[in-house]
Amino acid sequence: MDLKLQAKTKGSKGFVKLIKKNLVGWLLLLPALLCMYFFILRPMIIGTYLSFFDMKGYTPTDFIGLENYKRIFNDSMFMKNLINTFKYVLWSIVIGFFLPVIFSLMLNEMAHMRATLRFLIYLPAVLPAASVSLLWYFVYHPSAGGLLNMLIANFGMEPYVWLQDSKHTIMYIIISMTWCGAGSTVLYYYATLQGINREIYEAAVIDGAGFFRRILTVSLPNISGIVLLFFVRQIIGVFSVMEQPMMMTDGGPNGASMTLGLQIYKYAFRYYKPQFAMALGCILFLILLIITCFYYVLDKKIDKMNG
């Protein structure tokens, strides 16, 4: 018993010494930890708890278990919005996944105006998402005064409804999102390419490798790891999209651009059914948690391969 007590005492003293030694570091972390608790962890716990209650306004009344979840799954809009969300992810891969890779390879091979082009590519990324959505809303405006309609009028074409076309509205929203978000991804890929030993490129040139052969044998293999990670990150980011469809189409036409994230917002602030919003938020959180776990497993495997 004395030995166990001594071991506990030594352990507690060692913990106290560790805290004292890193006190400045803990104090610097404290504001971030408090923000994470009050703005992320605490609302998440409270929202999960309240999702099992019936609510009058924002006041919980009766405990109803999984009834809110059953109502959401039985709602025909849930499956439609889930499919729409997957369409966003699919279009983001088709339109927005390969462009950053192409632009980064171009930057890496350029000899002149590299800094200017790098600035122009990254410039849209500093704009707020709401501002970008409003900008593209007027670009896609269905009237003759819309920017794209003014351009196609020069070729004798009639004004097109753009965002009111239910078959392609998700694709048009993804184009605006790609224009805004691709710049930062390009810089990540470009920084990775700049970290490749230049002697490898020189050896490839000596062996007679041209532009495309250098890309296939040197550039792409060296950035394949980070490209794969950003592929998963893009899926996570697009799966929770809410601002862009809300600002540009409000989920229309006829729910063609509605997403799970926008449905959560409408449940909470338009239909005044916060219990459904919190239940749907928990469902979306679980989906994203699975994808995030896959991302971290993949990240560790790539680190081991690089190490």
N, C-alpha and C positions, 0 to 999 in steps of 0.2 A: 504493500500500500504506500509506503514511504517513497519507494522508487517511482511509482506511478505519479504521486503528487509532485515529486521533484521534476519529473519529465514534463508534467503540465505547466509547472512554474517556469521551467526553462523555455518551453514553447511560447508561453504568454509574453515572457520577457523578450524573446526573439522577435515576436510580432510587433511589440511596442517599439523595439529598436528599429525595425524595418520601417514602421510608420514615421518615426522621428527622422530617420535618415532621408526619407523621400517626402518630407512634409511639404516642401515647396511645390513639388510635382503634384501632390494630392490637392493642394490649394488651387493650383492652376486648372486642374481637372474639374474642380467642384462646380463652377458655373455651367459647364457643359453637361455634367451629370444631373444637376438640378433641372436644367432645361429638358433633358431627355426624360426625366421622371415626370415632370409636370405636363409636358406637351405631347409625349408619346406613350410612355409606359402606363401612367395613371389613367388617361382617357381610354386606353385600350382595355385595361382591366375593368374599369367601370362600364364601358360599352358592352363588353362580353357578359358581365353580370346582369345588366339591364335588358339584354336581348332575350332573357328568359322570363320577362315580365310583360304583362299588359300595361299600357300606359295611358294616362289621361293628360294630354299635352306632353309635358316633359317630366311628369310625376309618375313614378311606378305605383301600380295599384295591386294587381293580383299576380301571383306566380303561376305561369302557364306552361312551364317547361319548354318543350321544343315546338310549341304551336306556331310561333312566329316563323320558324324555319320551314315548317310544313306549308304555311301559307305562301311563302316565297317560292318554294319549289313547285307548288300547284299553280302559281301565277304564270300564264302563258308568256308574259313579257320577260320573265327571267331567262328562259331558254333562248328567246330571240336575242336578248341583250348579251347573253353569254356567247352566242354564235357571232354577233356583231363584234364583240371584243376580240375573238379569235381572228376575225377578218382584219381588224386593225393590225394585229400582230403579223398576219400573213403579208399584208400589203407593205408593212414597214420593213419586212425582210426583203421583199421583191424590189422595193424602191429605195429604201434607205440603208440597207446593209452593205451593198457592194460599192456604192458611190464613195464613202470615206476611204475605202481601201484603194480605189482607183486614184482619187485625188492625192492621197499620201504617197503613192508610188510616183505620180507625176512630179510632186514637189521634190522628192528625193533625187530624181533624175535631172531636174532643172539646173541650169547653170546661171541663168539671169532672172531677175525680177522675182526671186523666190520669196523674199521678205514681203513684198507688196501683195503677192498672191496669197500668202499665208495670212496676212491681215484681212484681206477681203473675204477669205473663206470663213475666218473665225468671227467676223463682225456680226452676223445675225445672231450668234450664240449669246451675245451680251444683252439682247433685247428681252424684256419680259414676255412670257408666253401669251398673256392676255393681249399685249400690244401687237404681237405677231399675228394672233388670231383675227383681231380687228383689221389689220392691214390686209391680210389675205381675204377677209370677207369682202372688202371693197374691190380687191383684184378679181374675185369671182362673182361680183354683183351681177344679177341677171338682167339688169337694164342695159340699154345701149351705152350708158355712161360708165359701165364697168370696164376696168383696164383690159382684160382679156377680150371682152366683146368689142372694144374699140380697135384692138389689134386685128381681130378676125374680120371686122367690117371693111378693112382695107383690101381684103381678098374677096369682097362681095358676099360674105356669109352673113346669115341672120344671127341676131343675138341668141346665145345659148344659156340655158338656165343653170348650168354648172352645179352648184351645191343642191339644187332642187331635183337633180337627177338621182333618184333613189338607187340606181344600179351602180353609180360611180362616186357617190358623195364621200364614202369612206376613203377611196383612193385620193380624192382631191384634198381631203383633210391631212392625209399622210404626207402628201407632197409639201404642204405648208410646214408640217412638223419636221420633215427632213431638211428643208431649207434652213430652219432655225437650229436644229440640233446636230447636224452632221459636222459642223466646223470643229467642235471640241473633240470629237472622235478622230477626225483627221489629224489633229495635233498629237494625240496619243500615239497613233500609228506612225506618224512622221518621226516622233521622238525615238520610238523603238527602232525604226530604220536607221536613224542617225547613230544609234549605238552599235550598229554592226561594224565589225572591223573592216576598214577600207581595203586592207590587204586581200580580203576574200574577193572583193570586186575586181581588184587589179589582177588577181590570179585568173578570174573568170575571163577578163578581157584578153589576157595573154593566151588563154586557151581558145580564143576565137569566139567567145560568147557575145551575141548581139544584145540589143535592148530587151527583147522578150525572153531570151534565154537567161539573162541575168535575173530577171524578175522571177522566173519559174524555179531557178536553181539556187538563188541566193536570197532574194528579198522575201518572197512568200513563205519559205520554210522557217525563216527567222522571226516572222511576225504571226505565225499561225496560232501560237498559244494565246496571245492577247486578242487576236481576232475572234477566237472561240469564246473567250471570256466576255467580250463585248457583245457577242451574239446573244448570250444568255442574259446579260444586263439589259439589252434592248428589249427582249421579250418581257422582262420584269417591268421596265419603265412604261412600255406601251400598253401592257395589260391593265394598268391602273389609270389610263388616260381619262381625263374628265374636263379640263379647262377648254381644250380646243373644240370639241363638239358642242360644248355649252355656249361658247362665244360665237361660233360660226353658224350652227344650225339648230341649237337647242334640242338636239337629238332627232330632228326631222330629216327629210320629210317622212311622215308616218312612222317614226321610230327607226328609220333606216340607218341612222348614225348614232343611235343610243348605245351607251356602254354601261357596264356594271357600276363604274365610278360615278357616272352622271345619274344613274338610277338611285344610288345612295343619296346623292345631293337632293334629288327631287323628293324622295321619301321624307327626308329630314326637314326641308325648308319650304316645300311647296304643298305637299300632301299632308304635312303635319302628322306623320306616322313614324316617329323616331325609333320605335321598337323594331320596325321593319328595316330601317336604315342601319341600325346596329347589328341586326341579325345578318343582313346582306354584307355588311362590312366584315363580320367574322368569317363569312364564307369566302370573300375575296382575300382576306388575310391568310386563310389556310391554303388557298391556291398559290398565292405568292410565296408563302413559307416553303412549300414543296419545291418550287422553282429555285428559291434562294438557297435551300439546302443543296440542291443539285449544283448550283453555281459554286458554293464553297468547296464541295467535294472535287469538282473539276479544277478549281483554283489550286488546291493542294496537290493534285496529281500533276498539273502543269509545272508547279514549283519544284516538285521532285524530279521531273524530267529535265528541267533547266539546271537543277543543281547537280 
